[in-house]
Amino acid sequence: QMAERPGEGKVISTQAKAQGTTDSSGLFTLPNVPIDPSLVPATYVGDSLHAHPFGYVDVVGNNGLLYFKVQYEGQTDYAWLDITEANVAYWEGETGTAVVDRTLAMGGPIQTTPPDDLAEANGEDWMAWADSATASVTTDHDVYQYGQSSLRFDTTGGFDTAMRYSSTYNVQWDLSQYVSLSASLLADNPYTFQQGPVFILRDGDGNAYRYEYYQDGVPQAPLNESP
């Protein structure tokens, strides 16, 4: 679970909050964390914190994020659950039990080297995600800079969004011979980007290289300058 610690900032705790095995349908029930009302008394209007999977939530919700490590037949993948998703599910009518789906990059044929062009006619090989919104990745044969196509990412999200490779292959890349990563982006957004893009290369142990544009030591959003 995400935690904010003095002198460290936001970190992911190495202590497992829960662990278990999914059922035959691939479902895993998150256990509720008991709440001591003497530690979190009810508000003046009677609102109180009940037992729930996130436990004792920071006053501004900084620790309202769960990080999952999923293992299956020797493969490992990771997923997130933001507390806002549970909140939205409640107001949409799932007041007792909410089911949250996650698509994982597990299974499929092993891919040991990346394709020369990760955006060439392979929209079906990518996964899309958006926080409390819709998202999709498709192959675009009309707008492209190299090859014969590009990737088109559509979302209604106003918060975190992501696209990820691969939904088709069991990616086990050896990148020891690669020295650079390049990408061309075109943005169509009537609003202002707060951040990004951010590129993350993650290994099977959860370690990652993060690539982000900085200026004067501060993360910038160059997508706002996209033509």
Accessible surface in RSA format (square Angstrom, percent):
REM  Atomic radii and reference values for relative SASA: ProtOr
REM  Chains: A
REM  Algorithm: Lee & Richards
REM  Probe-radius: 1.40
REM  Slices: 20
REM RES _ NUM      All-atoms   Total-Side   Main-Chain    Non-polar    All polar
REM                ABS   REL    ABS   REL    ABS   REL    ABS   REL    ABS   REL
RES GLN A   1    28.82  16.1  18.34  13.4  10.49  25.0  12.19  25.9  16.64  12.6
RES MET A   2    33.09  17.1  31.38  20.8   1.72   4.1  30.22  25.7   2.88   3.8
RES ALA A   3    25.05  23.0  24.23  37.4   0.83   1.9  25.05  35.3   0.00   0.0
RES GLU A   4    95.34  54.7  66.50  50.3  28.85  68.7  24.25  46.9  71.09  58.0
RES ARG A   5    96.84  40.7  93.83  47.8   3.01   7.2  28.34  38.7  68.51  41.5
RES PRO A   6   137.32 100.1 107.45  98.0  29.87 108.6 120.05  99.1  17.27 107.3
RES GLY A   7    93.16 114.9   0.00   N/A  93.16 114.9  45.61 125.2  47.55 106.5
RES GLU A   8   113.01  64.9  80.16  60.6  32.85  78.2  37.58  72.7  75.43  61.6
RES GLY A   9    31.98  39.4   0.00   N/A  31.98  39.4  28.50  78.2   3.48   7.8
RES LYS A  10   121.79  59.4  93.37  57.3  28.42  67.7  44.80  40.3  76.99  82.0
RES VAL A  11    37.24  24.5  31.58  28.6   5.67  13.7  37.24  32.4   0.00   0.0
RES ILE A  12    59.61  33.9  40.20  29.9  19.41  46.8  40.20  28.9  19.41  52.7
RES SER A  13    29.20  24.7  19.42  25.9   9.79  22.6  11.52  24.5  17.68  24.8
RES THR A  14   145.93 103.8 109.09 110.6  36.84  87.8  83.85 112.6  62.09  93.9
RES GLN A  15   145.46  81.3 131.53  96.1  13.93  33.2  43.96  93.6 101.50  77.0
RES ALA A  16    73.05  67.2  41.01  63.3  32.04  72.9  51.23  72.1  21.82  57.8
RES LYS A  17    89.73  43.8  55.05  33.8  34.68  82.6  33.09  29.8  56.64  60.3
RES ALA A  18    43.10  39.6  11.04  17.0  32.06  72.9  21.66  30.5  21.44  56.8
RES GLN A  19   162.58  90.9 131.07  95.8  31.51  75.0  45.47  96.8 117.10  88.8
RES GLY A  20    57.91  71.4   0.00   N/A  57.91  71.4  24.12  66.2  33.79  75.7
RES THR A  21   125.86  89.5  98.69 100.1  27.16  64.7  68.79  92.4  57.06  86.3
RES THR A  22    68.22  48.5  54.92  55.7  13.30  31.7  33.66  45.2  34.55  52.2
RES ASP A  23    77.82  54.5  60.11  59.8  17.71  41.9  45.25 106.5  32.57  32.5
RES SER A  24   127.59 107.8  77.28 103.1  50.31 115.9  60.55 128.9  67.04  93.9
RES SER A  25    88.18  74.5  52.93  70.6  35.25  81.2  27.57  58.7  60.61  84.9
RES GLY A  26    50.32  62.1   0.00   N/A  50.32  62.1  25.17  69.1  25.15  56.3
RES LEU A  27    92.14  51.3  86.31  61.7   5.83  14.7  87.51  61.5   4.63  12.5
RES PHE A  28    76.96  38.5  48.78  30.2  28.18  73.3  51.01  30.9  25.95  74.3
RES THR A  29   119.95  85.3 102.66 104.1  17.29  41.2  72.05  96.8  47.90  72.4
RES LEU A  30    44.64  24.9  32.00  22.9  12.64  31.8  32.00  22.5  12.64  34.0
RES PRO A  31    69.13  50.4  57.26  52.2  11.87  43.1  66.47  54.9   2.65  16.5
RES ASN A  32    91.72  63.3  69.26  66.9  22.47  54.1  10.25  24.7  81.47  78.7
RES VAL A  33    37.30  24.5  36.40  33.0   0.90   2.2  37.30  32.4   0.00   0.0
RES PRO A  34   108.40  79.0  99.96  91.1   8.43  30.7 102.56  84.7   5.84  36.3
RES ILE A  35    25.94  14.8   4.06   3.0  21.89  52.8   5.03   3.6  20.91  56.8
RES ASP A  36    61.67  43.2  55.51  55.2   6.16  14.6  20.73  48.8  40.94  40.8
RES PRO A  37    99.92  72.8  94.83  86.4   5.08  18.5  96.42  79.6   3.50  21.7
RES SER A  38    91.14  77.0  55.31  73.8  35.83  82.5  55.82 118.9  35.31  49.5
RES LEU A  39   124.49  69.3  96.71  69.2  27.79  69.9  99.46  69.9  25.03  67.4
RES VAL A  40    47.44  31.2  43.36  39.3   4.08   9.8  44.51  38.7   2.93   7.9
RES PRO A  41    94.45  68.8  81.66  74.4  12.78  46.5  84.10  69.4  10.35  64.3
RES ALA A  42    59.05  54.3  32.50  50.2  26.55  60.4  32.50  45.8  26.55  70.3
RES THR A  43    74.79  53.2  59.48  60.3  15.31  36.5  67.47  90.6   7.32  11.1
RES TYR A  44   236.61 110.5 198.23 112.8  38.38  99.9 156.08 117.3  80.53  99.3
RES VAL A  45   125.95  82.9  89.92  81.4  36.04  86.8  98.67  85.7  27.29  74.0
RES GLY A  46    53.03  65.4   0.00   N/A  53.03  65.4  30.15  82.7  22.88  51.2
RES ASP A  47    92.65  64.9  86.89  86.5   5.77  13.6  27.61  65.0  65.04  64.9
RES SER A  48    58.82  49.7  34.03  45.4  24.80  57.1  25.47  54.2  33.35  46.7
RES LEU A  49    60.43  33.7  43.76  31.3  16.68  41.9  46.44  32.6  13.99  37.7
RES HIS A  50   137.39  75.1 129.72  90.2   7.67  19.6  89.96  92.7  47.43  55.2
RES ALA A  51    49.40  45.4  31.05  47.9  18.34  41.7  31.05  43.7  18.34  48.6
RES HIS A  52    35.52  19.4  35.41  24.6   0.10   0.3  29.23  30.1   6.29   7.3
RES PRO A  53    34.79  25.4  32.29  29.4   2.51   9.1  32.34  26.7   2.46  15.3
RES PHE A  54     5.95   3.0   4.89   3.0   1.06   2.8   4.89   3.0   1.06   3.0
RES GLY A  55     0.53   0.6   0.00   N/A   0.53   0.6   0.53   1.4   0.00   0.0
RES TYR A  56    88.93  41.5  77.21  43.9  11.73  30.5  71.11  53.4  17.82  22.0
RES VAL A  57    45.44  29.9  21.58  19.5  23.85  57.5  22.12  19.2  23.31  63.2
RES ASP A  58    57.13  40.0  42.74  42.5  14.39  34.0  16.35  38.5  40.78  40.7
RES VAL A  59   146.53  96.4 107.52  97.3  39.01  94.0 117.01 101.7  29.51  80.0
RES VAL A  60   111.95  73.7  78.41  71.0  33.54  80.8  87.36  75.9  24.59  66.7
RES GLY A  61    27.41  33.8   0.00   N/A  27.41  33.8  12.52  34.3  14.89  33.4
RES ASN A  62    42.91  29.6  34.01  32.9   8.90  21.4   4.31  10.4  38.60  37.3
RES ASN A  63    27.62  19.0  27.62  26.7   0.00   0.0   7.85  18.9  19.77  19.1
RES GLY A  64     3.17   3.9   0.00   N/A   3.17   3.9   0.64   1.8   2.53   5.7
RES LEU A  65    34.02  18.9  34.02  24.3   0.00   0.0  34.02  23.9   0.00   0.0
RES LEU A  66    11.62   6.5  11.62   8.3   0.00   0.0  11.62   8.2   0.00   0.0
RES TYR A  67    59.56  27.8  36.18  20.6  23.38  60.8  32.72  24.6  26.84  33.1
RES PHE A  68    54.13  27.1  51.30  31.8   2.82   7.4  54.13  32.8   0.00   0.0
RES LYS A  69   126.59  61.8  96.01  58.9  30.58  72.8  46.56  41.9  80.03  85.3
RES VAL A  70    45.55  30.0  42.84  38.8   2.71   6.5  45.55  39.6   0.00   0.0
RES GLN A  71   125.76  70.3  96.65  70.6  29.10  69.3  23.41  49.8 102.35  77.6
RES TYR A  72   125.85  58.8 120.55  68.6   5.30  13.8  89.90  67.6  35.95  44.3
RES GLU A  73   138.92  79.8  95.77  72.5  43.16 102.8  48.66  94.1  90.26  73.7
RES GLY A  74    87.74 108.2   0.00   N/A  87.74 108.2  43.97 120.7  43.77  98.0
RES GLN A  75    31.53  17.6  26.67  19.5   4.86  11.6  14.16  30.1  17.37  13.2
RES THR A  76    41.32  29.4  17.52  17.8  23.80  56.7   3.77   5.1  37.55  56.8
RES ASP A  77     2.58   1.8   2.21   2.2   0.38   0.9   0.86   2.0   1.73   1.7
RES TYR A  78    20.10   9.4  13.58   7.7   6.51  16.9  13.23   9.9   6.86   8.5
RES ALA A  79    10.91  10.0   5.58   8.6   5.33  12.1  10.91  15.4   0.00   0.0
RES TRP A  80    93.58  37.6  90.45  43.8   3.13   7.3  72.06  38.4  21.52  34.9
RES LEU A  81    15.23   8.5  15.23  10.9   0.00   0.0  15.23  10.7   0.00   0.0
RES ASP A  82    35.91  25.2  35.61  35.4   0.30   0.7   4.31  10.1  31.60  31.5
RES ILE A  83    43.65  24.8  43.59  32.5   0.06   0.1  43.59  31.4   0.06   0.2
RES THR A  84    62.69  44.6  62.03  62.9   0.66   1.6  62.20  83.5   0.48   0.7
RES GLU A  85    25.65  14.7  20.55  15.5   5.10  12.1   7.85  15.2  17.80  14.5
RES ALA A  86    39.99  36.8  34.68  53.5   5.31  12.1  35.29  49.7   4.70  12.5
RES ASN A  87    83.02  57.3  77.28  74.7   5.74  13.8  17.54  42.2  65.48  63.3
RES VAL A  88    57.59  37.9  54.88  49.7   2.71   6.5  57.53  50.0   0.06   0.2
RES ALA A  89     9.42   8.7   7.70  11.9   1.71   3.9   9.19  12.9   0.23   0.6
RES TYR A  90   106.57  49.8 103.88  59.1   2.70   7.0  59.20  44.5  47.37  58.4
RES TRP A  91   193.01  77.5 161.98  78.4  31.03  72.9 151.63  80.8  41.39  67.1
RES GLU A  92   133.29  76.5  96.26  72.8  37.03  88.2  42.00  81.2  91.29  74.5
RES GLY A  93    54.96  67.8   0.00   N/A  54.96  67.8  31.11  85.4  23.84  53.4
RES GLU A  94    73.66  42.3  62.23  47.1  11.43  27.2  33.89  65.5  39.77  32.5
RES THR A  95    86.72  61.7  62.16  63.0  24.56  58.5  33.35  44.8  53.38  80.7
RES GLY A  96    76.08  93.8   0.00   N/A  76.08  93.8  39.04 107.1  37.04  83.0
RES THR A  97   111.59  79.4  91.08  92.3  20.51  48.9  64.53  86.7  47.06  71.1
RES ALA A  98    43.25  39.8  16.41  25.3  26.84  61.1  16.41  23.1  26.84  71.1
RES VAL A  99    90.36  59.5  68.10  61.7  22.26  53.6  71.01  61.7  19.35  52.5
RES VAL A 100    59.88  39.4  30.47  27.6  29.40  70.9  33.39  29.0  26.49  71.8
RES ASP A 101   118.48  83.0 100.74 100.3  17.74  42.0  37.56  88.4  80.93  80.7
RES ARG A 102    76.28  32.0  45.61  23.3  30.67  73.0  39.58  54.1  36.70  22.2
RES THR A 103   100.22  71.3  78.31  79.4  21.91  52.2  45.36  60.9  54.85  82.9
RES LEU A 104    50.66  28.2  32.50  23.3  18.16  45.7  32.50  22.8  18.16  48.9
RES ALA A 105    19.74  18.2   8.49  13.1  11.25  25.6   9.67  13.6  10.07  26.7
RES MET A 106    39.82  20.6  12.52   8.3  27.30  65.0   8.74   7.4  31.07  41.2
RES GLY A 107    24.24  29.9   0.00   N/A  24.24  29.9  22.38  61.4   1.87   4.2
RES GLY A 108    50.02  61.7   0.00   N/A  50.02  61.7  21.45  58.9  28.56  64.0
RES PRO A 109    84.02  61.2  70.71  64.5  13.31  48.4  83.25  68.7   0.77   4.8
RES ILE A 110   106.23  60.4  77.67  57.9  28.56  68.8  77.67  55.9  28.56  77.5
RES GLN A 111    29.86  16.7  25.90  18.9   3.97   9.4  14.83  31.6  15.03  11.4
RES THR A 112    78.60  55.9  76.14  77.2   2.46   5.9  50.92  68.4  27.68  41.8
RES THR A 113    76.50  54.4  71.99  73.0   4.51  10.8  42.51  57.1  34.00  51.4
RES PRO A 114    17.78  13.0  10.44   9.5   7.34  26.7  10.44   8.6   7.34  45.6
RES PRO A 115    49.74  36.2  30.94  28.2  18.80  68.3  43.36  35.8   6.38  39.6
RES ASP A 116   161.24 112.9 115.84 115.3  45.39 107.3  43.05 101.3 118.18 117.9
RES ASP A 117    52.14  36.5  42.95  42.7   9.19  21.7  25.85  60.8  26.29  26.2
RES LEU A 118    49.92  27.8  44.74  32.0   5.18  13.0  44.75  31.4   5.16  13.9
RES ALA A 119    32.11  29.5  31.90  49.2   0.21   0.5  31.90  44.9   0.21   0.6
RES GLU A 120    54.99  31.6  44.26  33.5  10.73  25.6  37.13  71.8  17.86  14.6
RES ALA A 121    54.37  50.0  36.62  56.5  17.75  40.4  37.22  52.4  17.15  45.4
RES ASN A 122    12.31   8.5  12.31  11.9   0.00   0.0   8.94  21.5   3.37   3.3
RES GLY A 123     2.34   2.9   0.00   N/A   2.34   2.9   1.30   3.6   1.04   2.3
RES GLU A 124   125.05  71.8  98.83  74.8  26.22  62.4  70.62 136.6  54.43  44.4
RES ASP A 125    13.98   9.8  13.98  13.9   0.00   0.0   0.00   0.0  13.98  13.9
RES TRP A 126    42.57  17.1  29.45  14.3  13.12  30.8  29.45  15.7  13.12  21.3
RES MET A 127    19.86  10.3  15.07  10.0   4.79  11.4  19.36  16.5   0.50   0.7
RES ALA A 128    35.12  32.3   3.68   5.7  31.44  71.5   4.15   5.8  30.97  82.1
RES TRP A 129    84.17  33.8  80.30  38.9   3.87   9.1  80.56  43.0   3.61   5.9
RES ALA A 130     9.10   8.4   0.00   0.0   9.10  20.7   0.00   0.0   9.10  24.1
RES ASP A 131    14.24  10.0  13.12  13.1   1.11   2.6   0.53   1.2  13.70  13.7
RES SER A 132    58.11  49.1  13.15  17.5  44.97 103.6  29.42  62.7  28.69  40.2
RES ALA A 133    37.64  34.6   5.25   8.1  32.39  73.7  16.32  23.0  21.32  56.5
RES THR A 134    92.62  65.9  87.43  88.6   5.19  12.4  83.18 111.7   9.44  14.3
RES ALA A 135    30.74  28.3   1.35   2.1  29.39  66.8   3.10   4.4  27.63  73.2
RES SER A 136    50.81  42.9  47.30  63.1   3.52   8.1  37.17  79.2  13.64  19.1
RES VAL A 137    18.47  12.2   0.60   0.5  17.87  43.1   0.60   0.5  17.87  48.5
RES THR A 138    66.98  47.6  64.12  65.0   2.86   6.8  59.89  80.4   7.09  10.7
RES THR A 139    38.75  27.6  16.23  16.5  22.52  53.7  13.14  17.7  25.61  38.7
RES ASP A 140    18.94  13.3  14.55  14.5   4.39  10.4   7.17  16.9  11.77  11.7
RES HIS A 141   117.21  64.1 100.50  69.9  16.71  42.7  72.73  75.0  44.48  51.8
RES ASP A 142   132.55  92.8 101.83 101.3  30.72  72.6  27.62  65.0 104.92 104.6
RES VAL A 143    78.22  51.5  75.45  68.3   2.77   6.7  78.22  68.0   0.00   0.0
RES TYR A 144   100.47  46.9  67.32  38.3  33.15  86.3  35.33  26.6  65.13  80.3
RES GLN A 145   126.68  70.8  93.41  68.3  33.26  79.2  37.28  79.4  89.40  67.8
RES TYR A 146   143.15  66.8 135.24  76.9   7.92  20.6 105.96  79.6  37.19  45.8
RES GLY A 147    45.51  56.1   0.00   N/A  45.51  56.1  25.01  68.6  20.50  45.9
RES GLN A 148   126.92  71.0 123.06  89.9   3.86   9.2  48.08 102.3  78.84  59.8
RES SER A 149     3.05   2.6   0.06   0.1   2.99   6.9   0.06   0.1   2.99   4.2
RES SER A 150    26.00  22.0  25.89  34.5   0.12   0.3  21.55  45.9   4.45   6.2
RES LEU A 151    37.69  21.0  13.03   9.3  24.66  62.0  13.03   9.1  24.66  66.4
RES ARG A 152   126.31  53.0 122.11  62.2   4.19  10.0  31.15  42.6  95.15  57.7
RES PHE A 153    63.41  31.7  37.18  23.0  26.23  68.3  37.18  22.5  26.23  75.1
RES ASP A 154    57.18  40.1  52.67  52.4   4.50  10.6  27.08  63.7  30.09  30.0
RES THR A 155    53.26  37.9  20.55  20.8  32.70  77.9  23.29  31.3  29.97  45.3
RES THR A 156   106.39  75.7  72.56  73.6  33.83  80.6  75.91 102.0  30.48  46.1
RES GLY A 157    21.61  26.6   0.00   N/A  21.61  26.6   0.72   2.0  20.89  46.8
RES GLY A 158    63.24  78.0   0.00   N/A  63.24  78.0  36.85 101.1  26.39  59.1
RES PHE A 159   162.04  81.1 136.51  84.6  25.53  66.4 145.55  88.2  16.49  47.2
RES ASP A 160    97.30  68.2  92.62  92.2   4.68  11.1  16.73  39.4  80.57  80.4
RES THR A 161    54.61  38.8  28.16  28.6  26.45  63.0   3.22   4.3  51.39  77.7
RES ALA A 162    47.27  43.5  38.29  59.1   8.98  20.4  46.98  66.2   0.29   0.8
RES MET A 163    68.27  35.4  46.42  30.7  21.85  52.0  25.85  22.0  42.43  56.2
RES ARG A 164    88.40  37.1  85.44  43.6   2.95   7.0  46.10  63.0  42.30  25.6
RES TYR A 165    32.18  15.0  10.00   5.7  22.18  57.7   7.79   5.9  24.39  30.1
RES SER A 166     0.38   0.3   0.00   0.0   0.38   0.9   0.00   0.0   0.38   0.5
RES SER A 167    52.06  44.0  18.63  24.9  33.43  77.0  15.98  34.0  36.08  50.5
RES THR A 168    53.57  38.1  42.60  43.2  10.98  26.2  41.76  56.1  11.82  17.9
RES TYR A 169    66.17  30.9  64.85  36.9   1.32   3.4  21.54  16.2  44.63  55.0
RES ASN A 170    14.40   9.9  14.39  13.9   0.02   0.0   0.02   0.0  14.39  13.9
RES VAL A 171    51.73  34.0  26.95  24.4  24.79  59.7  26.95  23.4  24.79  67.2
RES GLN A 172    92.51  51.7  75.08  54.9  17.42  41.5  33.85  72.0  58.66  44.5
RES TRP A 173    58.72  23.6  28.08  13.6  30.64  71.9  28.13  15.0  30.59  49.6
RES ASP A 174    89.17  62.5  79.58  79.2   9.59  22.7  34.58  81.4  54.59  54.4
RES LEU A 175    63.22  35.2  50.58  36.2  12.64  31.8  51.34  36.1  11.88  32.0
RES SER A 176    85.57  72.3  44.63  59.6  40.93  94.3  51.16 108.9  34.41  48.2
RES GLN A 177   156.15  87.3 129.86  94.9  26.29  62.6  55.49 118.1 100.66  76.3
RES TYR A 178   109.70  51.2  88.02  50.1  21.68  56.4  73.64  55.3  36.05  44.4
RES VAL A 179   147.61  97.1 107.79  97.6  39.81  95.9 117.05 101.7  30.55  82.9
RES SER A 180    97.35  82.3  64.88  86.6  32.47  74.8  43.71  93.1  53.64  75.1
RES LEU A 181    91.63  51.0  56.11  40.1  35.52  89.3  59.30  41.6  32.32  87.0
RES SER A 182   107.94  91.2  78.80 105.2  29.14  67.1  48.14 102.5  59.80  83.8
RES ALA A 183    63.84  58.7  19.45  30.0  44.39 101.0  29.71  41.8  34.14  90.4
RES SER A 184    65.25  55.1  30.87  41.2  34.38  79.2  21.34  45.4  43.91  61.5
RES LEU A 185    88.14  49.1  60.43  43.2  27.71  69.6  64.28  45.1  23.86  64.2
RES LEU A 186   115.34  64.2  81.27  58.1  34.07  85.6  81.31  57.1  34.02  91.6
RES ALA A 187    23.96  22.0   5.73   8.8  18.23  41.5  11.01  15.5  12.95  34.3
RES ASP A 188   146.42 102.6 111.79 111.3  34.63  81.9  38.66  91.0 107.75 107.5
RES ASN A 189    55.22  38.1  28.56  27.6  26.66  64.2  10.07  24.2  45.14  43.6
RES PRO A 190   119.88  87.4  76.55  69.8  43.33 157.5  89.69  74.0  30.20 187.7
RES TYR A 191   176.06  82.2 160.41  91.3  15.64  40.7 119.67  89.9  56.39  69.5
RES THR A 192   105.75  75.2  86.76  88.0  18.98  45.2  51.86  69.7  53.89  81.5
RES PHE A 193    57.73  28.9  50.83  31.5   6.90  17.9  53.81  32.6   3.91  11.2
RES GLN A 194   173.71  97.1 135.12  98.7  38.59  91.9  52.19 111.1 121.52  92.2
RES GLN A 195    93.00  52.0  77.07  56.3  15.93  37.9  24.12  51.3  68.88  52.2
RES GLY A 196     6.21   7.7   0.00   N/A   6.21   7.7   6.21  17.1   0.00   0.0
RES PRO A 197    33.40  24.3  24.70  22.5   8.70  31.6  30.71  25.4   2.68  16.7
RES VAL A 198    48.40  31.8  19.39  17.6  29.00  69.9  19.39  16.8  29.00  78.7
RES PHE A 199    72.32  36.2  69.35  43.0   2.97   7.7  72.32  43.8   0.00   0.0
RES ILE A 200    79.91  45.5  50.82  37.9  29.10  70.1  50.82  36.6  29.10  79.0
RES LEU A 201    55.27  30.8  50.25  36.0   5.02  12.6  52.27  36.7   3.00   8.1
RES ARG A 202    99.40  41.7  62.39  31.8  37.01  88.1  17.76  24.3  81.64  49.5
RES ASP A 203    70.47  49.4  56.02  55.8  14.45  34.2  44.57 104.9  25.90  25.8
RES GLY A 204    52.86  65.2   0.00   N/A  52.86  65.2  36.07  99.0  16.79  37.6
RES ASP A 205   116.42  81.5  92.74  92.3  23.68  56.0  17.46  41.1  98.96  98.7
RES GLY A 206    20.46  25.2   0.00   N/A  20.46  25.2   5.78  15.9  14.68  32.9
RES ASN A 207    93.91  64.8  87.28  84.3   6.63  16.0  29.08  70.0  64.82  62.7
RES ALA A 208    52.88  48.6  13.63  21.0  39.26  89.3  16.49  23.2  36.39  96.4
RES TYR A 209   159.60  74.5 157.70  89.7   1.90   4.9 110.79  83.3  48.81  60.2
RES ARG A 210   137.49  57.7 105.97  54.0  31.51  75.0  51.18  69.9  86.31  52.3
RES TYR A 211    96.89  45.2  93.08  53.0   3.82   9.9  70.43  52.9  26.46  32.6
RES GLU A 212    33.25  19.1   4.31   3.3  28.94  68.9   7.29  14.1  25.95  21.2
RES TYR A 213   118.14  55.2 109.84  62.5   8.31  21.6  78.64  59.1  39.50  48.7
RES TYR A 214   117.03  54.6  95.95  54.6  21.08  54.8  62.80  47.2  54.23  66.9
RES GLN A 215    96.86  54.2  90.91  66.4   5.95  14.2  20.79  44.3  76.07  57.7
RES ASP A 216   141.18  98.9  98.34  97.9  42.83 101.3  42.01  98.9  99.17  98.9
RES GLY A 217    65.19  80.4   0.00   N/A  65.19  80.4  34.49  94.7  30.69  68.7
RES VAL A 218    83.35  54.8  82.53  74.7   0.83   2.0  83.35  72.4   0.00   0.0
RES PRO A 219    59.63  43.5  44.96  41.0  14.68  53.4  45.18  37.3  14.45  89.8
RES GLN A 220    60.82  34.0  56.02  40.9   4.80  11.4  10.16  21.6  50.66  38.4
RES ALA A 221    16.83  15.5   5.49   8.5  11.35  25.8   6.02   8.5  10.82  28.7
RES PRO A 222    47.25  34.4  37.42  34.1   9.83  35.7  42.08  34.7   5.17  32.2
RES LEU A 223    31.50  17.5  27.42  19.6   4.08  10.3  28.32  19.9   3.18   8.5
RES ASN A 224    64.22  44.3  32.04  31.0  32.18  77.5  22.04  53.1  42.18  40.8
RES GLU A 225   144.74  83.1 118.65  89.8  26.10  62.1  51.58  99.8  93.16  76.1
RES SER A 226    27.45  23.2   3.77   5.0  23.68  54.6   8.99  19.1  18.46  25.9
RES PRO A 227   134.63  98.1  92.91  84.7  41.72 151.6 132.59 109.5   2.04  12.7
END  Absolute sums over single chains surface
CHAIN  1 A    16469.6      11978.4       4491.2       9173.0       7296.6
END  Absolute sums over all chains
TOTAL         16469.6      11978.4       4491.2       9173.0       7296.6
